[in-house]
């Protein structure tokens, strides 16, 4: 057996993922289901890497039965990642017996692989391993398409869930803009980029050979995969205890339908909302939610969401942030000695990043630049 750069890199990655899975389960804290799903994902993700080691080192020629096991079982990483994302995003998420349906296509794929490879005579297995076999389903375009389509469906569902989580958080919460799961979208986009590099590397090696380019593409692929893996793992570990799930209704696309307000009612409720915001100043509560504000008015959450969306063209998060920026500007204007941090907290913001972003969106300036500009334009007294 010989171990080249690809097999060494894959072996190191597989061992790292397994160690991280063990650390995830041993780490104290709540959210045990999240941790279990993430640990299972890490183990499953290590299996295709182990398959690379088996194929690249020549071990597959010594024991052909080991080939394809890692790649086949590794397909389950995609639906497990989706379930893990749901544990982060959906309040009250629990695994139910129906969850096994996510893995039914995998059982069919595994059965076909076993039939076409593992149950064949050793001579056939070696021929498949060395690429000398012909007529096998394993090389059929339709079968390969199914294998790629299965994880692609779940990766797409995970992307959609991350997008709906961000929109749902902005529609119902004022303390967060829903970016807690954006790392999932970034990671999956990076994974797509890695797949493109892999296809380019395959084309350069097997179809259009270009001297030196294959090594360059392999180096980019390995460096990019390493950076993506570190980013994904660090972000996932941070989300295990920090991601705040939403009610399942907040993750569904909002469609008013028969509940759409008439124009006269919309105008009336908009005036009531504006008067309430100015008089009671509920935006000073850092954890203000759509339902809490709706109960104060009173109106339903659906009606309040319509008023904010249709009359102001904003999400709930952006609407409350606008009032908080107004509050911060008033405080900074009235008290030149007030620190920007104190103005941020007094206005209802709970993080510097969200305060700076909202302030720049409303004024085009940072809080310190806005204050400096105001001090230059303030009329002097003698």
N, C-alpha and C positions, 0 to 999 in steps of 0.2 A: 504493500500500500504506500502511496505517496500523497503528501498533503501540500497542495499548492496554496497560493494566497487566498483564493476564493474559499477553499475548504477551511483554512485556518480562521479566516474572518467569520465564516458561518458558525464554526464550532464555538468560538468565543462568544458570539451573539446568543447561541442557544443556551450555553451555560449561564450567561448573564441573566437571561429572561427567567430561567428556572430558579435561580437564586433570588431574584426580585419577587417571584411568585411566593416563595417561602417567606420572605421578609414581609410581604403584604399580609399574609395570614397570621404571622406572629406579632405584627404591630398592634399594640393596644388601641382601643377606640371603639366608637359606635359604628353603625352602618356596616354590620357584618356581611349582609348580602352584597353590598357594593364591593367589598374587599374580596369576597369569594368569587364573584364574577370576573373581577379584574385579574385575580390570580389564575383562574382557569384560562382566561384569554392569553395571558403571558405564556403559559405552558403550551397551549395550542399553537401560538405564534412561533414557538421554538421548534416545533416539529418539521416544518418545511426547511428550516435552517439545517436541522440534523439530516434531512434528506439530501441536501447539497453536499454535506460531508461524505455521506455514503456513496453518492454518485461520483464525486470528484476524486475521491481517494482510491477508487478501485474496489472498495469493499463490496459493492453491488455485484461484482463478478465472482467474488468468493461466496457470498450469501445473497443470491438474487431476491429472495423473499423479502428482504429489508427494503427493497426499492418500492416506491410509491406509497408506502404506509404513512410516512410523514406528510407528504403532499396531500394525500386524501383526507386524513384526519385534521390536517391544518385548515381545511376549508371551513371547519366549524368555528374558527376564530371570528369570522365575519358576523354570523348571527349572535355569538356570545358578546361581541363588541356592541351590537345593537341593544341587547338586553342590558348590558352594563350602562349604556347611555340612557336607557329608560329608567334605570335605578337612580341615576343622577337627576333626571329631568322631571319625573312624574311622582307626585306625592302619593304615598300609600302603595307604591309598586311592590308586587310580590310575585314570585314564581308560582305558576299554577300548572296543573297537568297538561293544559293545552299548549304549554311552551314547547313540548316535545315535537310539535308539528313543524317548528322551525328547522328541525334537523332531519325531517323525512327525506328531502332530496339528497342529503348526504348519505343516508342509508342506501338509497338506490344507486348512487354513484359508487359507493364502497362495494356493493354487491357486484356491479359490473366489472370493477377493477379486479376483484377477487376471481371472478369467472374468467376474465380474459388474460389474467396474469398469474395470480398466486395459486390457482388450482391447475395450471398447465404443467406439463413435464418440464424438468429442469432445463433441457435443451432449448425449449421455447422461451423460457424466462431469460436465459442468457442471451438469446437472439434479440429479444425485446430490449434488454439492458444495453446491448451494444449497437442498437439501431439497425439490425440486420433483418428483423422480422417484417413481414408484410401482411396486410389483410386484417390486422388487429383493430378492434374498436378503439383502442387507446389512441390511435393516430387519426381516427375519423374526424373530419372537421366538425360535424354535428356534435360529437361527444365532447370535443375540446371546447366548443362554444358553450355547451351546458355547464362544463366545469368552471369556465370563467364567469358565466352569467350568474351562477348561484351566489358567490360572494359579492359580486357587483350589485346585485339587488339589495343586499343587506347594508353594504357600504352607502348606497344611495339613500336608503331609509334612515341611516344614522345621520347623514348630512341633512336630510329633510327635518329630522327631529331637532338637530342643533339650531336650524333656522327658525323652526316654530317656537323653540324655547326662547330664543332671543326676542322674537316678536311678541310672544305671550308675556314675557317679563316686562317689556316696555309698555304693554297694554294694561297691566294690572299692578305693577309695583313702582314705587318712586325711589327706592333705595338702590336700585341696580338697573343697568341698561341691558341686562341679559347676556353679557359677553362671557359669562362663566364657562360656557361650553363652546366658545368659538375655537378653542384649541383643537377640538375634534375636527372642525371644518378645515383648519390649517393643516392638520396631520393627514387627513384623507386627501387633500389636494397635493400634498407632498408625496403621498403614496402613489398617486396617479402620475406625478412627474417621474418617480422612480421606475414605474412600469414603462413609461415612454423611453427612458434611458436604457432599460433592459432590452426593449425591442430594437432600439438603435444598435446596441452592442451585438445582438444576435444577427442583425442584418449585415453589420460590418465584418463579422467573423465568418458567416456562412453564405452570404449572398453577394455582397459587394466588398471584397477585402480591400482595406486601405491600410498601408503600413503605419504602425504606431497609433492609429486612431482607436483601435480596440482597447489598448492599455489606457489611453486617456479616458475613454468612456467608462471603463471599469473603475478607474480611480475616482471619477466624479460620482459614479454610482455608490461606491463604498463610502466615500466621504459624506455624500448626501444622506445615505441611509443611516449612518452613524449620528449625524446631526439631528435628523428627523426622529430617530429612536430616543435620543436623550431628551429632546423637546417633548415628545409624546409622554414619556414616562414621568418626567418631572411635573408636567401639567396634570396628568391623571392622578398622581399621588396627591397633588394639592387639592384636586376636586373631590377626593374621597370623603373629606370632612367639611369642605367649604361650600359645595354646590347646594343651592337651596331649590328644592323641587317645586313645581307648580301643580295646581289642580289640573286634572286632565282636560277640563273644559277650556282652560286658558291656552292649551296647546292646539286647539281646533281652530281652523280658519273662521274668522268672524263673518257671518252672513246674516244681515238684518232680516231679509225676507219680509214676512208679515209684521215683524216688529219694527219696521222702519218708521221713524217719527214723521208726522206731517210738518210742513214748513213752519206753521204758526206755533205748534208745540215745541219745535226745535228752538225757535227764537225765544219763547218764554223760558224754557229750561236753561238756555245759554245765559240769559240775563240773571236768572236765579243763581247759577253757578258763579258768575262773575261777582255778584254781590256777596255771596258767601265767602269766596276766597279773599275778598278785600276786608270783610268785617271780622271773620273768625280766624283767618290766616292758618288754615290747616296744613299748609305746606311747611310750616315750621316743625312738624312731626317727621323725624327722619325716616320712620318705617311706614309712612302713610301708604295705604293700598287703595285700589279702585273701589272695592267693596266697602271699606271703612268710610271713604268720602261719600259714597252713594247713600249710606245710612244717615249721614249728617244732613243731607239736603232737604227732604228725603226723595230719592228716586232709585230705580233699579240700577244695578251695575251695567246692564245692557244699554239703558237709556243714557247713563253718564258717559259710557264709551262712545256712543253715537254723537253726543253733544261735542265731546272733545275732538273726535275724528272729523266730523262733518263741518262743524262751525269754525274750528281752529286749524284743521289739517295737521294735527299733532297726535302722537301717541300719549298715553297717560304719563309716562315717564318724562317726555319732553315738555308736556304742559305744566307739570309740577315744577320741573327744573326752571322753566321760564319765570314762574312766580318767585322761586327762590333766588334767581339772579336779580330780579327787581328788588327783592328784600336786601340782598347783599349790597347792591348799588346804593340804596337808601342809607344803609348803615355806614358805609364807607364815606358817603357824601356828608352825613350829619356829624360823624366823629372822625376827623382827620387822623387822630392818634390811634384809632382802632386797628389792630393787626388784621391782616388778610385772613389768617387762620381762624381768628375769633369770629370774623364776619362770616366765614364759611360755615362754621358750626352753628352760629346763631341763626343762620338762614335756612337750616334744615339739611344741608349737605353733610354726608358722612365720610366722604373721601376726597382727597385733594385732586385726584385725576378727574373724577366726574365733575367737580366744581370748576376746574380749569377748562374742561371741554365745553361745559354748558355756558360758561361766561364768554368764551371765545365765539361760540355759536350765536349768542345773542348780541354781542357788542363788536365782534371782530377783533377784540384785544384780550390780552391776559388781564387778570385783576390788577396786577402791579402796573401794567402799562396804562390801563384805564385810569387808575388813581393818579399816575404821574401826569397824564394829559389833562385831567380835571384840575390839578393843582396849577398847571400853567395857564389855564383859561379862566381861573377864578379871579374876579376883579379885586384889585388891591384896595385897602382902606388906609387913609392917612390919619 
